[in-house]
Amino acid sequence: MKTRSEKLKRLVAVQRHLERMAESEFTETARQRAVLAETIDVVVDAMGSAHPMHRIFSGHYASHLGRLVQKDQMLLGIQQVHEARMLRERAKGDRFEEHMKDARLAEDREAADNAILDLLDQHFAPPASGKVEGR
Protein backbone atom coordinates (compact mmCIF):
# COMPACT_ATOMS: atom_id res chain seq x y z
CA MET A 1 0.00 0.00 0.00
CA LYS A 2 1.30 3.44 -0.88
CA THR A 3 2.03 5.95 1.82
CA ARG A 4 0.41 9.36 1.94
CA SER A 5 3.64 11.04 0.84
CA GLU A 6 3.89 8.75 -2.22
CA LYS A 7 0.31 9.56 -3.20
CA LEU A 8 0.99 13.26 -2.77
CA LYS A 9 4.19 12.92 -4.79
CA ARG A 10 2.11 11.56 -7.67
CA LEU A 11 -0.34 14.45 -7.29
CA VAL A 12 2.55 16.92 -7.38
CA ALA A 13 3.80 15.36 -10.62
CA VAL A 14 0.34 15.56 -12.19
CA GLN A 15 -0.11 19.14 -10.98
CA ARG A 16 3.27 20.20 -12.39
CA HIS A 17 2.26 18.67 -15.72
CA LEU A 18 -0.97 20.71 -15.67
CA GLU A 19 1.10 23.78 -14.84
CA ARG A 20 3.39 23.14 -17.83
CA MET A 21 0.34 22.72 -20.09
CA ALA A 22 -1.12 26.04 -18.91
CA GLU A 23 2.28 27.68 -19.35
CA SER A 24 2.50 26.30 -22.89
CA GLU A 25 -0.95 27.66 -23.76
CA PHE A 26 0.01 31.05 -22.31
CA THR A 27 3.22 31.09 -24.34
CA GLU A 28 1.39 30.14 -27.54
CA THR A 29 -1.14 32.94 -27.04
CA ALA A 30 1.70 35.41 -26.41
CA ARG A 31 3.37 34.24 -29.62
CA GLN A 32 0.14 34.72 -31.57
CA ARG A 33 -0.20 38.24 -30.15
CA ALA A 34 3.39 39.06 -31.20
CA VAL A 35 2.69 37.90 -34.77
CA LEU A 36 -0.52 39.91 -34.77
CA ALA A 37 1.34 43.01 -33.52
CA GLU A 38 3.76 42.70 -36.45
CA THR A 39 0.82 42.44 -38.86
CA ILE A 40 -0.80 45.51 -37.30
CA ASP A 41 2.47 47.43 -37.74
CA VAL A 42 2.62 46.45 -41.42
CA VAL A 43 -0.99 47.56 -41.99
CA VAL A 44 -0.42 50.87 -40.16
CA ASP A 45 2.71 51.50 -42.23
CA ALA A 46 0.77 50.77 -45.44
CA MET A 47 -2.01 53.16 -44.36
CA GLY A 48 0.52 55.94 -43.74
CA SER A 49 2.41 55.30 -46.94
CA ALA A 50 2.47 57.93 -49.66
CA HIS A 51 2.57 55.27 -52.36
CA PRO A 52 -0.44 55.66 -54.73
CA MET A 53 -1.26 51.94 -54.59
CA HIS A 54 -1.64 52.05 -50.81
CA ARG A 55 -3.93 55.11 -51.01
CA ILE A 56 -6.31 53.12 -53.24
CA PHE A 57 -6.68 50.43 -50.56
CA SER A 58 -6.84 52.73 -47.54
CA GLY A 59 -10.48 51.78 -46.82
CA HIS A 60 -9.59 48.11 -46.98
CA TYR A 61 -6.61 48.69 -44.69
CA ALA A 62 -8.78 50.53 -42.17
CA SER A 63 -11.33 47.71 -41.95
CA HIS A 64 -8.53 45.14 -41.80
CA LEU A 65 -6.86 47.09 -39.00
CA GLY A 66 -10.15 47.13 -37.07
CA ARG A 67 -10.42 43.34 -37.34
CA LEU A 68 -6.79 42.92 -36.28
CA VAL A 69 -7.26 45.15 -33.23
CA GLN A 70 -10.41 43.24 -32.32
CA LYS A 71 -8.54 39.94 -32.61
CA ASP A 72 -5.72 41.34 -30.48
CA GLN A 73 -8.22 42.26 -27.75
CA MET A 74 -9.67 38.76 -27.89
CA LEU A 75 -6.20 37.20 -27.64
CA LEU A 76 -5.37 39.52 -24.74
CA GLY A 77 -8.42 38.22 -22.85
CA ILE A 78 -7.45 34.62 -23.62
CA GLN A 79 -3.87 35.31 -22.55
CA GLN A 80 -5.07 36.72 -19.22
CA VAL A 81 -7.21 33.61 -18.65
CA HIS A 82 -4.23 31.35 -19.41
CA GLU A 83 -2.01 33.38 -17.10
CA ALA A 84 -4.52 33.12 -14.25
CA ARG A 85 -4.85 29.37 -14.83
CA MET A 86 -1.07 28.97 -14.91
CA LEU A 87 -0.70 30.81 -11.59
CA ARG A 88 -3.54 28.80 -10.05
CA GLU A 89 -2.00 25.49 -11.14
CA ARG A 90 1.40 26.58 -9.81
CA ALA A 91 -0.11 27.50 -6.44
CA LYS A 92 -1.88 24.13 -6.25
CA GLY A 93 1.35 22.32 -7.07
CA ASP A 94 3.21 24.26 -4.40
CA ARG A 95 0.56 23.39 -1.81
CA PHE A 96 0.65 19.70 -2.76
CA GLU A 97 4.44 19.76 -2.53
CA GLU A 98 4.30 21.29 0.96
CA HIS A 99 1.78 18.66 2.05
CA MET A 100 3.97 15.93 0.58
CA LYS A 101 7.02 17.17 2.51
CA ASP A 102 4.97 17.39 5.72
CA ALA A 103 3.64 13.85 5.19
CA ARG A 104 7.15 12.54 4.52
CA LEU A 105 8.43 14.18 7.72
CA ALA A 106 5.54 12.70 9.70
CA GLU A 107 6.21 9.24 8.23
CA ASP A 108 9.92 9.50 9.01
CA ARG A 109 9.14 10.65 12.55
CA GLU A 110 6.69 7.78 13.03
CA ALA A 111 9.25 5.26 11.73
CA ALA A 112 11.90 6.63 14.10
CA ASP A 113 9.45 6.53 17.02
CA ASN A 114 8.52 2.95 16.19
CA ALA A 115 12.17 1.94 16.00
CA ILE A 116 12.83 3.46 19.43
CA LEU A 117 9.75 1.76 20.89
CA ASP A 118 10.87 -1.58 19.43
CA LEU A 119 14.30 -1.17 21.04
CA LEU A 120 12.71 -0.30 24.37
CA ASP A 121 10.38 -3.30 24.12
CA GLN A 122 13.31 -5.60 23.38
CA HIS A 123 15.32 -4.23 26.27
CA PHE A 124 12.64 -4.00 28.96
CA ALA A 125 10.13 -6.64 27.89
CA PRO A 126 9.82 -9.63 30.24
CA PRO A 127 10.85 -12.99 28.79
CA ALA A 128 8.18 -14.80 26.86
CA SER A 129 8.36 -17.97 28.97
CA GLY A 130 9.45 -19.02 32.39
CA LYS A 131 12.06 -21.41 30.95
CA VAL A 132 14.23 -18.49 29.87
CA GLU A 133 14.47 -17.24 33.45
CA GLY A 134 15.65 -20.63 34.65
CA ARG A 135 12.54 -21.92 36.46
Buried (B, 14 or more C-beta within 10 A) or exposed (E): EEEBBBEBBEBBEEBBEBBBBBBEBBEEBEEBBEEBEEBBEEBEEBBEEEEEEBEEEEEEBEEBBEEBEEBBEEBEEBBEBBBEBBBEBBEBBBEBBEBBBEBBEEBEEEEEEEEEEEEEEEEEEEEEEEEEEEE
